[in-house]
Amino acid sequence: MVSGEIKTEIVFQSDTILCFRDINPQAPVHILLIPKKHIAGLNDISKEDIPVLGEIQTVAQLLAKQEAIDATGYRLVTNCGADAGQAVAHLHYHLLGGRKFGWPPG
């Protein structure tokens, strides 16, 4: 995605993160937020990654407002490891909204 080899609808981009619509959406709004730097998963972050993780949180809030799901509610989810459902070995967050979600999620 970062290299542009796989085509998708980019909704936000900065020097450090890329945000795009999921090609297999699980909700009316399903956006992936990823760092451009390769980080395999949450177990691989370091102190130097704190700024990009903060940016992801801030941009998730911005995108929720842009997508008009901020008032009704949304989820920001990341999976860590195969048992949690992480299928791609690159840290990514799912911004999901536009419908009511149940709990527990899995």
Residue pairs with C-beta under 8 A, 6 or more apart in sequence:
1 8
1 18
1 20
1 32
1 34
2 18
2 34
2 36
8 20
8 21
8 23
9 20
9 21
10 18
10 19
10 20
11 19
11 20
11 21
11 31
11 63
11 66
12 18
12 19
12 33
12 59
12 62
12 63
13 19
14 55
14 59
15 36
16 35
16 36
16 37
16 51
16 52
16 55
17 33
17 34
17 35
17 36
17 52
17 55
17 56
17 59
18 33
18 34
18 36
19 31
19 32
19 33
19 34
19 59
19 63
19 95
20 31
20 32
21 30
21 31
21 32
22 30
22 31
22 32
22 94
26 94
26 96
27 96
27 97
27 98
27 99
27 101
28 97
28 98
28 99
29 67
29 69
29 74
29 95
29 96
29 97
29 98
30 94
30 95
30 96
31 63
31 67
31 94
31 95
32 92
32 93
32 94
32 95
33 56
33 59
33 60
33 63
33 76
33 92
33 93
33 95
34 90
34 91
34 92
34 93
35 49
35 52
35 53
35 56
35 91
37 49
37 52
38 90
39 45
39 49
39 90
39 91
40 89
40 90
40 91
41 80
41 81
41 86
41 89
41 91
42 78
42 80
42 91
43 80
43 81
44 91
45 53
45 91
56 93
57 76
60 76
60 93
60 95
61 70
63 95
64 70
64 74
64 95
64 97
67 97
67 98
69 97
69 98
72 97
72 98
73 97
73 101
74 95
74 96
74 97
75 94
75 95
75 96
75 97
75 101
75 105
76 93
76 94
76 95
76 96
77 93
77 94
77 96
77 105
78 91
78 92
78 93
78 94
79 85
79 86
80 86
85 106
